[in-house]
Structure formats: C-alpha cells, structure tokens
Amino acid sequence: SSHFGSSHFRLGRPSKGSESKQVTPLAADLAAMVLISKKEKRQILEHLFQEGVICVKKDARACRHNEQQLEAIPNLHVMMVLRSLCSKAFVTETFNWQWYYYYLTNEGIDYLRGVLNLPPQVMPSTLTKQRPTRPALAGADQGASGEGKGWGKGKGKGKG
C-alpha cells in the first residue's frame, strides 16, 4: 500500500513504450543548434564594444533584437552570443524583470579588441569620460551680483 510503487511516482528510466522525451517548445528552441553567421556575430560584438553594455529581452522567439543598431538580427542569436561570452567571463550578466543586462569586463574588452582588430586607444563608451558641453568655470561668476533666482533663505528681503 506504499505510494512509491504506483505509476504516479515513478522515477528513473521510462518504460519501454515511452522512449520519446517531452520537451517544451521554448526549451526545444534553446536546445537546438543555433547557427549564427560571422557577419551577425561581428555586428553584435561591435555594438557591445561600442556601448560597453547591452540589454536583451528574454524572448527567444522574438524575430528581431530590441536595439536599433541590431534590429536585423534575431533576438535568439544575440542571446546565444552573449551567453557564450558570459560563460567565458568576458561579460557579467544581470537578470531583472525578464531582461538580461550584460556588462563588458576588462578581459572582455581585451578579447573584443583582438577579435575586432581594434587599437588599444579605442575604449567602450562606458569607460570614456563625457566632456561637459559648457566651460567648467562658467557658473562661478553668476553668484557675485547678490540677486538669486531661487527662493532660498531670504537674506533680509521680506518682512522686517
């Protein structure tokens, strides 16, 4: 009268009649061999190096990627290239709300420089300092007149 002998809790090898595996369609898409052309892979790697980061929606069935420069490439191909880079520790992965966020590591930058034949001076945009559009000391001469534009602490202008 033990439940372990019943067919509901059967573990181990399947019986002779049920040799075929039940695979969900999404798992079948991911488990199948994905062939990515060299041109597509290079486009993905160039975009990753240029930006330093990339966001990928967790949707293997999406016919195109969400970023404008990579719209012609299926999302599954972008997912697979970045998963490969992540397994080699060239990018770090953060997963949040069904989106993957990949960030280039220093080893990844060196690897992509070698693959894309880039000079050592070229850096991803996440590592280059943004130059301010206005001169650094432009705001220093505005406070000398004593007339402030904000509410602030009245400094004697009011009831009294």
Phi and psi in radians as a Rosetta constraint file:
Dihedral C 1 N 2 CA 2 C 2 CIRCULARHARMONIC -1.410 0.35
Dihedral N 2 CA 2 C 2 N 3 CIRCULARHARMONIC 2.504 0.35
Dihedral C 2 N 3 CA 3 C 3 CIRCULARHARMONIC -1.359 0.35
Dihedral N 3 CA 3 C 3 N 4 CIRCULARHARMONIC -0.242 0.35
Dihedral C 3 N 4 CA 4 C 4 CIRCULARHARMONIC -1.243 0.35
Dihedral N 4 CA 4 C 4 N 5 CIRCULARHARMONIC -0.402 0.35
Dihedral C 4 N 5 CA 5 C 5 CIRCULARHARMONIC -1.488 0.35
Dihedral N 5 CA 5 C 5 N 6 CIRCULARHARMONIC -0.270 0.35
Dihedral C 5 N 6 CA 6 C 6 CIRCULARHARMONIC -1.288 0.35
Dihedral N 6 CA 6 C 6 N 7 CIRCULARHARMONIC 2.839 0.35
Dihedral C 6 N 7 CA 7 C 7 CIRCULARHARMONIC -1.271 0.35
Dihedral N 7 CA 7 C 7 N 8 CIRCULARHARMONIC -0.237 0.35
Dihedral C 7 N 8 CA 8 C 8 CIRCULARHARMONIC -1.258 0.35
Dihedral N 8 CA 8 C 8 N 9 CIRCULARHARMONIC -0.468 0.35
Dihedral C 8 N 9 CA 9 C 9 CIRCULARHARMONIC -2.015 0.35
Dihedral N 9 CA 9 C 9 N 10 CIRCULARHARMONIC 0.546 0.35
Dihedral C 9 N 10 CA 10 C 10 CIRCULARHARMONIC -1.282 0.35
Dihedral N 10 CA 10 C 10 N 11 CIRCULARHARMONIC 2.266 0.35
Dihedral C 10 N 11 CA 11 C 11 CIRCULARHARMONIC -2.070 0.35
Dihedral N 11 CA 11 C 11 N 12 CIRCULARHARMONIC 2.891 0.35
Dihedral C 11 N 12 CA 12 C 12 CIRCULARHARMONIC 1.620 0.35
Dihedral N 12 CA 12 C 12 N 13 CIRCULARHARMONIC -2.558 0.35
Dihedral C 12 N 13 CA 13 C 13 CIRCULARHARMONIC -1.254 0.35
Dihedral N 13 CA 13 C 13 N 14 CIRCULARHARMONIC 2.537 0.35
Dihedral C 13 N 14 CA 14 C 14 CIRCULARHARMONIC -1.239 0.35
Dihedral N 14 CA 14 C 14 N 15 CIRCULARHARMONIC 2.756 0.35
Dihedral C 14 N 15 CA 15 C 15 CIRCULARHARMONIC -1.199 0.35
Dihedral N 15 CA 15 C 15 N 16 CIRCULARHARMONIC 2.941 0.35
Dihedral C 15 N 16 CA 16 C 16 CIRCULARHARMONIC -1.054 0.35
Dihedral N 16 CA 16 C 16 N 17 CIRCULARHARMONIC -0.556 0.35
Dihedral C 16 N 17 CA 17 C 17 CIRCULARHARMONIC -1.346 0.35
Dihedral N 17 CA 17 C 17 N 18 CIRCULARHARMONIC -0.355 0.35
Dihedral C 17 N 18 CA 18 C 18 CIRCULARHARMONIC -2.014 0.35
Dihedral N 18 CA 18 C 18 N 19 CIRCULARHARMONIC 1.118 0.35
Dihedral C 18 N 19 CA 19 C 19 CIRCULARHARMONIC -1.380 0.35
Dihedral N 19 CA 19 C 19 N 20 CIRCULARHARMONIC -0.452 0.35
Dihedral C 19 N 20 CA 20 C 20 CIRCULARHARMONIC -1.356 0.35
Dihedral N 20 CA 20 C 20 N 21 CIRCULARHARMONIC 2.486 0.35
Dihedral C 20 N 21 CA 21 C 21 CIRCULARHARMONIC -1.477 0.35
Dihedral N 21 CA 21 C 21 N 22 CIRCULARHARMONIC 2.555 0.35
Dihedral C 21 N 22 CA 22 C 22 CIRCULARHARMONIC -1.615 0.35
Dihedral N 22 CA 22 C 22 N 23 CIRCULARHARMONIC 2.042 0.35
Dihedral C 22 N 23 CA 23 C 23 CIRCULARHARMONIC -2.149 0.35
Dihedral N 23 CA 23 C 23 N 24 CIRCULARHARMONIC 2.318 0.35
Dihedral C 23 N 24 CA 24 C 24 CIRCULARHARMONIC -1.209 0.35
Dihedral N 24 CA 24 C 24 N 25 CIRCULARHARMONIC 2.647 0.35
Dihedral C 24 N 25 CA 25 C 25 CIRCULARHARMONIC -1.040 0.35
Dihedral N 25 CA 25 C 25 N 26 CIRCULARHARMONIC -0.670 0.35
Dihedral C 25 N 26 CA 26 C 26 CIRCULARHARMONIC -1.142 0.35
Dihedral N 26 CA 26 C 26 N 27 CIRCULARHARMONIC -0.749 0.35
Dihedral C 26 N 27 CA 27 C 27 CIRCULARHARMONIC -1.122 0.35
Dihedral N 27 CA 27 C 27 N 28 CIRCULARHARMONIC -0.594 0.35
Dihedral C 27 N 28 CA 28 C 28 CIRCULARHARMONIC -1.152 0.35
Dihedral N 28 CA 28 C 28 N 29 CIRCULARHARMONIC -0.680 0.35
Dihedral C 28 N 29 CA 29 C 29 CIRCULARHARMONIC -1.104 0.35
Dihedral N 29 CA 29 C 29 N 30 CIRCULARHARMONIC -0.728 0.35
Dihedral C 29 N 30 CA 30 C 30 CIRCULARHARMONIC -1.341 0.35
Dihedral N 30 CA 30 C 30 N 31 CIRCULARHARMONIC -0.524 0.35
Dihedral C 30 N 31 CA 31 C 31 CIRCULARHARMONIC -1.407 0.35
Dihedral N 31 CA 31 C 31 N 32 CIRCULARHARMONIC -0.437 0.35
Dihedral C 31 N 32 CA 32 C 32 CIRCULARHARMONIC -1.184 0.35
Dihedral N 32 CA 32 C 32 N 33 CIRCULARHARMONIC 2.733 0.35
Dihedral C 32 N 33 CA 33 C 33 CIRCULARHARMONIC -1.203 0.35
Dihedral N 33 CA 33 C 33 N 34 CIRCULARHARMONIC 2.221 0.35
Dihedral C 33 N 34 CA 34 C 34 CIRCULARHARMONIC -1.874 0.35
Dihedral N 34 CA 34 C 34 N 35 CIRCULARHARMONIC 2.067 0.35
Dihedral C 34 N 35 CA 35 C 35 CIRCULARHARMONIC -1.743 0.35
Dihedral N 35 CA 35 C 35 N 36 CIRCULARHARMONIC 2.108 0.35
Dihedral C 35 N 36 CA 36 C 36 CIRCULARHARMONIC -2.005 0.35
Dihedral N 36 CA 36 C 36 N 37 CIRCULARHARMONIC 2.222 0.35
Dihedral C 36 N 37 CA 37 C 37 CIRCULARHARMONIC -1.182 0.35
Dihedral N 37 CA 37 C 37 N 38 CIRCULARHARMONIC 2.717 0.35
Dihedral C 37 N 38 CA 38 C 38 CIRCULARHARMONIC -1.078 0.35
Dihedral N 38 CA 38 C 38 N 39 CIRCULARHARMONIC -0.616 0.35
Dihedral C 38 N 39 CA 39 C 39 CIRCULARHARMONIC -1.103 0.35
Dihedral N 39 CA 39 C 39 N 40 CIRCULARHARMONIC -0.809 0.35
Dihedral C 39 N 40 CA 40 C 40 CIRCULARHARMONIC -1.132 0.35
Dihedral N 40 CA 40 C 40 N 41 CIRCULARHARMONIC -0.766 0.35
Dihedral C 40 N 41 CA 41 C 41 CIRCULARHARMONIC -1.083 0.35
Dihedral N 41 CA 41 C 41 N 42 CIRCULARHARMONIC -0.722 0.35
Dihedral C 41 N 42 CA 42 C 42 CIRCULARHARMONIC -1.116 0.35
Dihedral N 42 CA 42 C 42 N 43 CIRCULARHARMONIC -0.711 0.35
Dihedral C 42 N 43 CA 43 C 43 CIRCULARHARMONIC -1.055 0.35
Dihedral N 43 CA 43 C 43 N 44 CIRCULARHARMONIC -0.754 0.35
Dihedral C 43 N 44 CA 44 C 44 CIRCULARHARMONIC -1.117 0.35
Dihedral N 44 CA 44 C 44 N 45 CIRCULARHARMONIC -0.812 0.35
Dihedral C 44 N 45 CA 45 C 45 CIRCULARHARMONIC -1.148 0.35
Dihedral N 45 CA 45 C 45 N 46 CIRCULARHARMONIC -0.687 0.35
Dihedral C 45 N 46 CA 46 C 46 CIRCULARHARMONIC -1.105 0.35
Dihedral N 46 CA 46 C 46 N 47 CIRCULARHARMONIC -0.747 0.35
Dihedral C 46 N 47 CA 47 C 47 CIRCULARHARMONIC -1.135 0.35
Dihedral N 47 CA 47 C 47 N 48 CIRCULARHARMONIC -0.743 0.35
Dihedral C 47 N 48 CA 48 C 48 CIRCULARHARMONIC -1.073 0.35
Dihedral N 48 CA 48 C 48 N 49 CIRCULARHARMONIC -0.757 0.35
Dihedral C 48 N 49 CA 49 C 49 CIRCULARHARMONIC -1.183 0.35
Dihedral N 49 CA 49 C 49 N 50 CIRCULARHARMONIC -0.705 0.35
Dihedral C 49 N 50 CA 50 C 50 CIRCULARHARMONIC -1.093 0.35
Dihedral N 50 CA 50 C 50 N 51 CIRCULARHARMONIC -0.786 0.35
Dihedral C 50 N 51 CA 51 C 51 CIRCULARHARMONIC -1.532 0.35
Dihedral N 51 CA 51 C 51 N 52 CIRCULARHARMONIC -0.616 0.35
Dihedral C 51 N 52 CA 52 C 52 CIRCULARHARMONIC 1.553 0.35
Dihedral N 52 CA 52 C 52 N 53 CIRCULARHARMONIC -0.368 0.35
Dihedral C 52 N 53 CA 53 C 53 CIRCULARHARMONIC -2.430 0.35
Dihedral N 53 CA 53 C 53 N 54 CIRCULARHARMONIC 2.782 0.35
Dihedral C 53 N 54 CA 54 C 54 CIRCULARHARMONIC -2.631 0.35
Dihedral N 54 CA 54 C 54 N 55 CIRCULARHARMONIC 2.475 0.35
Dihedral C 54 N 55 CA 55 C 55 CIRCULARHARMONIC -1.936 0.35
Dihedral N 55 CA 55 C 55 N 56 CIRCULARHARMONIC 2.337 0.35
Dihedral C 55 N 56 CA 56 C 56 CIRCULARHARMONIC -2.298 0.35
Dihedral N 56 CA 56 C 56 N 57 CIRCULARHARMONIC 2.180 0.35
Dihedral C 56 N 57 CA 57 C 57 CIRCULARHARMONIC -1.265 0.35
Dihedral N 57 CA 57 C 57 N 58 CIRCULARHARMONIC 2.423 0.35
Dihedral C 57 N 58 CA 58 C 58 CIRCULARHARMONIC -1.379 0.35
Dihedral N 58 CA 58 C 58 N 59 CIRCULARHARMONIC 1.390 0.35
Dihedral C 58 N 59 CA 59 C 59 CIRCULARHARMONIC -2.601 0.35
Dihedral N 59 CA 59 C 59 N 60 CIRCULARHARMONIC 1.638 0.35
Dihedral C 59 N 60 CA 60 C 60 CIRCULARHARMONIC -1.200 0.35
Dihedral N 60 CA 60 C 60 N 61 CIRCULARHARMONIC -0.368 0.35
Dihedral C 60 N 61 CA 61 C 61 CIRCULARHARMONIC -1.548 0.35
Dihedral N 61 CA 61 C 61 N 62 CIRCULARHARMONIC -0.096 0.35
Dihedral C 61 N 62 CA 62 C 62 CIRCULARHARMONIC -1.101 0.35
Dihedral N 62 CA 62 C 62 N 63 CIRCULARHARMONIC 2.301 0.35
Dihedral C 62 N 63 CA 63 C 63 CIRCULARHARMONIC -1.317 0.35
Dihedral N 63 CA 63 C 63 N 64 CIRCULARHARMONIC -0.343 0.35
Dihedral C 63 N 64 CA 64 C 64 CIRCULARHARMONIC -2.563 0.35
Dihedral N 64 CA 64 C 64 N 65 CIRCULARHARMONIC 2.776 0.35
Dihedral C 64 N 65 CA 65 C 65 CIRCULARHARMONIC -1.357 0.35
Dihedral N 65 CA 65 C 65 N 66 CIRCULARHARMONIC 2.737 0.35
Dihedral C 65 N 66 CA 66 C 66 CIRCULARHARMONIC -1.378 0.35
Dihedral N 66 CA 66 C 66 N 67 CIRCULARHARMONIC -0.348 0.35
Dihedral C 66 N 67 CA 67 C 67 CIRCULARHARMONIC -1.531 0.35
Dihedral N 67 CA 67 C 67 N 68 CIRCULARHARMONIC 2.474 0.35
Dihedral C 67 N 68 CA 68 C 68 CIRCULARHARMONIC -1.042 0.35
Dihedral N 68 CA 68 C 68 N 69 CIRCULARHARMONIC -0.701 0.35
Dihedral C 68 N 69 CA 69 C 69 CIRCULARHARMONIC -1.211 0.35
Dihedral N 69 CA 69 C 69 N 70 CIRCULARHARMONIC -0.378 0.35
Dihedral C 69 N 70 CA 70 C 70 CIRCULARHARMONIC -1.984 0.35
Dihedral N 70 CA 70 C 70 N 71 CIRCULARHARMONIC 0.417 0.35
Dihedral C 70 N 71 CA 71 C 71 CIRCULARHARMONIC -1.101 0.35
Dihedral N 71 CA 71 C 71 N 72 CIRCULARHARMONIC -0.484 0.35
Dihedral C 71 N 72 CA 72 C 72 CIRCULARHARMONIC -1.351 0.35
Dihedral N 72 CA 72 C 72 N 73 CIRCULARHARMONIC -0.193 0.35
Dihedral C 72 N 73 CA 73 C 73 CIRCULARHARMONIC -1.747 0.35
Dihedral N 73 CA 73 C 73 N 74 CIRCULARHARMONIC 2.327 0.35
Dihedral C 73 N 74 CA 74 C 74 CIRCULARHARMONIC -1.060 0.35
Dihedral N 74 CA 74 C 74 N 75 CIRCULARHARMONIC 2.520 0.35
Dihedral C 74 N 75 CA 75 C 75 CIRCULARHARMONIC -1.067 0.35
Dihedral N 75 CA 75 C 75 N 76 CIRCULARHARMONIC -0.603 0.35
Dihedral C 75 N 76 CA 76 C 76 CIRCULARHARMONIC -1.048 0.35
Dihedral N 76 CA 76 C 76 N 77 CIRCULARHARMONIC -0.681 0.35
Dihedral C 76 N 77 CA 77 C 77 CIRCULARHARMONIC -1.146 0.35
Dihedral N 77 CA 77 C 77 N 78 CIRCULARHARMONIC -0.734 0.35
Dihedral C 77 N 78 CA 78 C 78 CIRCULARHARMONIC -1.115 0.35
Dihedral N 78 CA 78 C 78 N 79 CIRCULARHARMONIC -0.739 0.35
Dihedral C 78 N 79 CA 79 C 79 CIRCULARHARMONIC -1.024 0.35
Dihedral N 79 CA 79 C 79 N 80 CIRCULARHARMONIC -0.777 0.35
Dihedral C 79 N 80 CA 80 C 80 CIRCULARHARMONIC -1.233 0.35
Dihedral N 80 CA 80 C 80 N 81 CIRCULARHARMONIC -0.703 0.35
Dihedral C 80 N 81 CA 81 C 81 CIRCULARHARMONIC -1.098 0.35
Dihedral N 81 CA 81 C 81 N 82 CIRCULARHARMONIC -0.772 0.35
Dihedral C 81 N 82 CA 82 C 82 CIRCULARHARMONIC -1.267 0.35
Dihedral N 82 CA 82 C 82 N 83 CIRCULARHARMONIC -0.545 0.35
Dihedral C 82 N 83 CA 83 C 83 CIRCULARHARMONIC -1.127 0.35
Dihedral N 83 CA 83 C 83 N 84 CIRCULARHARMONIC -0.684 0.35
Dihedral C 83 N 84 CA 84 C 84 CIRCULARHARMONIC -1.109 0.35
Dihedral N 84 CA 84 C 84 N 85 CIRCULARHARMONIC -0.794 0.35
Dihedral C 84 N 85 CA 85 C 85 CIRCULARHARMONIC -1.105 0.35
Dihedral N 85 CA 85 C 85 N 86 CIRCULARHARMONIC -0.612 0.35
Dihedral C 85 N 86 CA 86 C 86 CIRCULARHARMONIC -1.175 0.35
Dihedral N 86 CA 86 C 86 N 87 CIRCULARHARMONIC -0.676 0.35
Dihedral C 86 N 87 CA 87 C 87 CIRCULARHARMONIC -1.190 0.35
Dihedral N 87 CA 87 C 87 N 88 CIRCULARHARMONIC -0.403 0.35
Dihedral C 87 N 88 CA 88 C 88 CIRCULARHARMONIC -1.626 0.35
Dihedral N 88 CA 88 C 88 N 89 CIRCULARHARMONIC 0.078 0.35
Dihedral C 88 N 89 CA 89 C 89 CIRCULARHARMONIC 1.139 0.35
Dihedral N 89 CA 89 C 89 N 90 CIRCULARHARMONIC 0.507 0.35
Dihedral C 89 N 90 CA 90 C 90 CIRCULARHARMONIC -1.543 0.35
Dihedral N 90 CA 90 C 90 N 91 CIRCULARHARMONIC -0.351 0.35
Dihedral C 90 N 91 CA 91 C 91 CIRCULARHARMONIC -2.360 0.35
Dihedral N 91 CA 91 C 91 N 92 CIRCULARHARMONIC 2.673 0.35
Dihedral C 91 N 92 CA 92 C 92 CIRCULARHARMONIC -1.808 0.35
Dihedral N 92 CA 92 C 92 N 93 CIRCULARHARMONIC 2.540 0.35
Dihedral C 92 N 93 CA 93 C 93 CIRCULARHARMONIC -1.995 0.35
Dihedral N 93 CA 93 C 93 N 94 CIRCULARHARMONIC 2.346 0.35
Dihedral C 93 N 94 CA 94 C 94 CIRCULARHARMONIC -2.172 0.35
Dihedral N 94 CA 94 C 94 N 95 CIRCULARHARMONIC 2.300 0.35
Dihedral C 94 N 95 CA 95 C 95 CIRCULARHARMONIC -2.023 0.35
Dihedral N 95 CA 95 C 95 N 96 CIRCULARHARMONIC 2.176 0.35
Dihedral C 95 N 96 CA 96 C 96 CIRCULARHARMONIC -2.622 0.35
Dihedral N 96 CA 96 C 96 N 97 CIRCULARHARMONIC 2.227 0.35
Dihedral C 96 N 97 CA 97 C 97 CIRCULARHARMONIC 0.896 0.35
Dihedral N 97 CA 97 C 97 N 98 CIRCULARHARMONIC 0.886 0.35
Dihedral C 97 N 98 CA 98 C 98 CIRCULARHARMONIC 1.113 0.35
Dihedral N 98 CA 98 C 98 N 99 CIRCULARHARMONIC 0.427 0.35
Dihedral C 98 N 99 CA 99 C 99 CIRCULARHARMONIC -2.236 0.35
Dihedral N 99 CA 99 C 99 N 100 CIRCULARHARMONIC 2.407 0.35
Dihedral C 99 N 100 CA 100 C 100 CIRCULARHARMONIC -1.682 0.35
Dihedral N 100 CA 100 C 100 N 101 CIRCULARHARMONIC 2.349 0.35
Dihedral C 100 N 101 CA 101 C 101 CIRCULARHARMONIC -2.044 0.35
Dihedral N 101 CA 101 C 101 N 102 CIRCULARHARMONIC 2.109 0.35
Dihedral C 101 N 102 CA 102 C 102 CIRCULARHARMONIC -1.978 0.35
Dihedral N 102 CA 102 C 102 N 103 CIRCULARHARMONIC 2.318 0.35
Dihedral C 102 N 103 CA 103 C 103 CIRCULARHARMONIC -2.108 0.35
Dihedral N 103 CA 103 C 103 N 104 CIRCULARHARMONIC 2.327 0.35
Dihedral C 103 N 104 CA 104 C 104 CIRCULARHARMONIC -1.182 0.35
Dihedral N 104 CA 104 C 104 N 105 CIRCULARHARMONIC 2.390 0.35
Dihedral C 104 N 105 CA 105 C 105 CIRCULARHARMONIC -1.648 0.35
Dihedral N 105 CA 105 C 105 N 106 CIRCULARHARMONIC 3.007 0.35
Dihedral C 105 N 106 CA 106 C 106 CIRCULARHARMONIC -1.089 0.35
Dihedral N 106 CA 106 C 106 N 107 CIRCULARHARMONIC -0.664 0.35
Dihedral C 106 N 107 CA 107 C 107 CIRCULARHARMONIC -1.138 0.35
Dihedral N 107 CA 107 C 107 N 108 CIRCULARHARMONIC -0.644 0.35
Dihedral C 107 N 108 CA 108 C 108 CIRCULARHARMONIC -1.147 0.35
Dihedral N 108 CA 108 C 108 N 109 CIRCULARHARMONIC -0.653 0.35
Dihedral C 108 N 109 CA 109 C 109 CIRCULARHARMONIC -1.106 0.35
Dihedral N 109 CA 109 C 109 N 110 CIRCULARHARMONIC -0.791 0.35
Dihedral C 109 N 110 CA 110 C 110 CIRCULARHARMONIC -1.097 0.35
Dihedral N 110 CA 110 C 110 N 111 CIRCULARHARMONIC -0.744 0.35
Dihedral C 110 N 111 CA 111 C 111 CIRCULARHARMONIC -1.073 0.35
Dihedral N 111 CA 111 C 111 N 112 CIRCULARHARMONIC -0.827 0.35
Dihedral C 111 N 112 CA 112 C 112 CIRCULARHARMONIC -1.178 0.35
Dihedral N 112 CA 112 C 112 N 113 CIRCULARHARMONIC -0.569 0.35
Dihedral C 112 N 113 CA 113 C 113 CIRCULARHARMONIC -1.043 0.35
Dihedral N 113 CA 113 C 113 N 114 CIRCULARHARMONIC -0.744 0.35
Dihedral C 113 N 114 CA 114 C 114 CIRCULARHARMONIC -1.187 0.35
Dihedral N 114 CA 114 C 114 N 115 CIRCULARHARMONIC -0.743 0.35
Dihedral C 114 N 115 CA 115 C 115 CIRCULARHARMONIC -1.215 0.35
Dihedral N 115 CA 115 C 115 N 116 CIRCULARHARMONIC -0.715 0.35
Dihedral C 115 N 116 CA 116 C 116 CIRCULARHARMONIC -1.615 0.35
Dihedral N 116 CA 116 C 116 N 117 CIRCULARHARMONIC 0.043 0.35
Dihedral C 116 N 117 CA 117 C 117 CIRCULARHARMONIC 0.959 0.35
Dihedral N 117 CA 117 C 117 N 118 CIRCULARHARMONIC 0.928 0.35
Dihedral C 117 N 118 CA 118 C 118 CIRCULARHARMONIC -1.797 0.35
Dihedral N 118 CA 118 C 118 N 119 CIRCULARHARMONIC 2.573 0.35
Dihedral C 118 N 119 CA 119 C 119 CIRCULARHARMONIC -1.265 0.35
Dihedral N 119 CA 119 C 119 N 120 CIRCULARHARMONIC 2.771 0.35
Dihedral C 119 N 120 CA 120 C 120 CIRCULARHARMONIC -1.130 0.35
Dihedral N 120 CA 120 C 120 N 121 CIRCULARHARMONIC -0.310 0.35
Dihedral C 120 N 121 CA 121 C 121 CIRCULARHARMONIC -1.305 0.35
Dihedral N 121 CA 121 C 121 N 122 CIRCULARHARMONIC -0.432 0.35
Dihedral C 121 N 122 CA 122 C 122 CIRCULARHARMONIC -1.326 0.35
Dihedral N 122 CA 122 C 122 N 123 CIRCULARHARMONIC 2.264 0.35
Dihedral C 122 N 123 CA 123 C 123 CIRCULARHARMONIC -2.223 0.35
Dihedral N 123 CA 123 C 123 N 124 CIRCULARHARMONIC 2.709 0.35
Dihedral C 123 N 124 CA 124 C 124 CIRCULARHARMONIC -1.122 0.35
Dihedral N 124 CA 124 C 124 N 125 CIRCULARHARMONIC 2.728 0.35
Dihedral C 124 N 125 CA 125 C 125 CIRCULARHARMONIC -1.173 0.35
Dihedral N 125 CA 125 C 125 N 126 CIRCULARHARMONIC -0.343 0.35
Dihedral C 125 N 126 CA 126 C 126 CIRCULARHARMONIC -1.267 0.35
Dihedral N 126 CA 126 C 126 N 127 CIRCULARHARMONIC -0.343 0.35
Dihedral C 126 N 127 CA 127 C 127 CIRCULARHARMONIC -1.802 0.35
Dihedral N 127 CA 127 C 127 N 128 CIRCULARHARMONIC -0.137 0.35
Dihedral C 127 N 128 CA 128 C 128 CIRCULARHARMONIC -1.584 0.35
Dihedral N 128 CA 128 C 128 N 129 CIRCULARHARMONIC 2.414 0.35
Dihedral C 128 N 129 CA 129 C 129 CIRCULARHARMONIC -1.289 0.35
Dihedral N 129 CA 129 C 129 N 130 CIRCULARHARMONIC 2.364 0.35
Dihedral C 129 N 130 CA 130 C 130 CIRCULARHARMONIC -1.393 0.35
Dihedral N 130 CA 130 C 130 N 131 CIRCULARHARMONIC 2.233 0.35
Dihedral C 130 N 131 CA 131 C 131 CIRCULARHARMONIC -1.446 0.35
Dihedral N 131 CA 131 C 131 N 132 CIRCULARHARMONIC 2.344 0.35
Dihedral C 131 N 132 CA 132 C 132 CIRCULARHARMONIC -1.179 0.35
Dihedral N 132 CA 132 C 132 N 133 CIRCULARHARMONIC 2.523 0.35
Dihedral C 132 N 133 CA 133 C 133 CIRCULARHARMONIC -1.358 0.35
Dihedral N 133 CA 133 C 133 N 134 CIRCULARHARMONIC -0.439 0.35
Dihedral C 133 N 134 CA 134 C 134 CIRCULARHARMONIC -1.782 0.35
Dihedral N 134 CA 134 C 134 N 135 CIRCULARHARMONIC 2.766 0.35
Dihedral C 134 N 135 CA 135 C 135 CIRCULARHARMONIC -1.091 0.35
Dihedral N 135 CA 135 C 135 N 136 CIRCULARHARMONIC 2.615 0.35
Dihedral C 135 N 136 CA 136 C 136 CIRCULARHARMONIC -1.151 0.35
Dihedral N 136 CA 136 C 136 N 137 CIRCULARHARMONIC -0.562 0.35
Dihedral C 136 N 137 CA 137 C 137 CIRCULARHARMONIC -1.759 0.35
Dihedral N 137 CA 137 C 137 N 138 CIRCULARHARMONIC 0.283 0.35
Dihedral C 137 N 138 CA 138 C 138 CIRCULARHARMONIC -1.171 0.35
Dihedral N 138 CA 138 C 138 N 139 CIRCULARHARMONIC -0.559 0.35
Dihedral C 138 N 139 CA 139 C 139 CIRCULARHARMONIC -1.473 0.35
Dihedral N 139 CA 139 C 139 N 140 CIRCULARHARMONIC -0.137 0.35
Dihedral C 139 N 140 CA 140 C 140 CIRCULARHARMONIC -1.270 0.35
Dihedral N 140 CA 140 C 140 N 141 CIRCULARHARMONIC -0.531 0.35
Dihedral C 140 N 141 CA 141 C 141 CIRCULARHARMONIC -1.558 0.35
Dihedral N 141 CA 141 C 141 N 142 CIRCULARHARMONIC -0.041 0.35
Dihedral C 141 N 142 CA 142 C 142 CIRCULARHARMONIC -1.354 0.35
Dihedral N 142 CA 142 C 142 N 143 CIRCULARHARMONIC -0.541 0.35
Dihedral C 142 N 143 CA 143 C 143 CIRCULARHARMONIC -1.382 0.35
Dihedral N 143 CA 143 C 143 N 144 CIRCULARHARMONIC -0.100 0.35
Dihedral C 143 N 144 CA 144 C 144 CIRCULARHARMONIC -1.285 0.35
Dihedral N 144 CA 144 C 144 N 145 CIRCULARHARMONIC -0.425 0.35
Dihedral C 144 N 145 CA 145 C 145 CIRCULARHARMONIC -1.315 0.35
Dihedral N 145 CA 145 C 145 N 146 CIRCULARHARMONIC -0.362 0.35
Dihedral C 145 N 146 CA 146 C 146 CIRCULARHARMONIC 1.568 0.35
Dihedral N 146 CA 146 C 146 N 147 CIRCULARHARMONIC -0.264 0.35
Dihedral C 146 N 147 CA 147 C 147 CIRCULARHARMONIC -1.593 0.35
Dihedral N 147 CA 147 C 147 N 148 CIRCULARHARMONIC 1.891 0.35
Dihedral C 147 N 148 CA 148 C 148 CIRCULARHARMONIC -1.539 0.35
Dihedral N 148 CA 148 C 148 N 149 CIRCULARHARMONIC 2.709 0.35
Dihedral C 148 N 149 CA 149 C 149 CIRCULARHARMONIC -1.644 0.35
Dihedral N 149 CA 149 C 149 N 150 CIRCULARHARMONIC -0.351 0.35
Dihedral C 149 N 150 CA 150 C 150 CIRCULARHARMONIC -1.630 0.35
Dihedral N 150 CA 150 C 150 N 151 CIRCULARHARMONIC 3.131 0.35
Dihedral C 150 N 151 CA 151 C 151 CIRCULARHARMONIC -1.310 0.35
Dihedral N 151 CA 151 C 151 N 152 CIRCULARHARMONIC -0.905 0.35
Dihedral C 151 N 152 CA 152 C 152 CIRCULARHARMONIC 0.879 0.35
Dihedral N 152 CA 152 C 152 N 153 CIRCULARHARMONIC -2.744 0.35
Dihedral C 152 N 153 CA 153 C 153 CIRCULARHARMONIC -1.670 0.35
Dihedral N 153 CA 153 C 153 N 154 CIRCULARHARMONIC 2.105 0.35
Dihedral C 153 N 154 CA 154 C 154 CIRCULARHARMONIC -0.794 0.35
Dihedral N 154 CA 154 C 154 N 155 CIRCULARHARMONIC -0.505 0.35
Dihedral C 154 N 155 CA 155 C 155 CIRCULARHARMONIC 0.977 0.35
Dihedral N 155 CA 155 C 155 N 156 CIRCULARHARMONIC 0.783 0.35
Dihedral C 155 N 156 CA 156 C 156 CIRCULARHARMONIC 1.519 0.35
Dihedral N 156 CA 156 C 156 N 157 CIRCULARHARMONIC 0.059 0.35
Dihedral C 156 N 157 CA 157 C 157 CIRCULARHARMONIC -1.771 0.35
Dihedral N 157 CA 157 C 157 N 158 CIRCULARHARMONIC 1.694 0.35
Dihedral C 157 N 158 CA 158 C 158 CIRCULARHARMONIC 2.850 0.35
Dihedral N 158 CA 158 C 158 N 159 CIRCULARHARMONIC -2.666 0.35
Dihedral C 158 N 159 CA 159 C 159 CIRCULARHARMONIC -1.124 0.35
Dihedral N 159 CA 159 C 159 N 160 CIRCULARHARMONIC 2.531 0.35
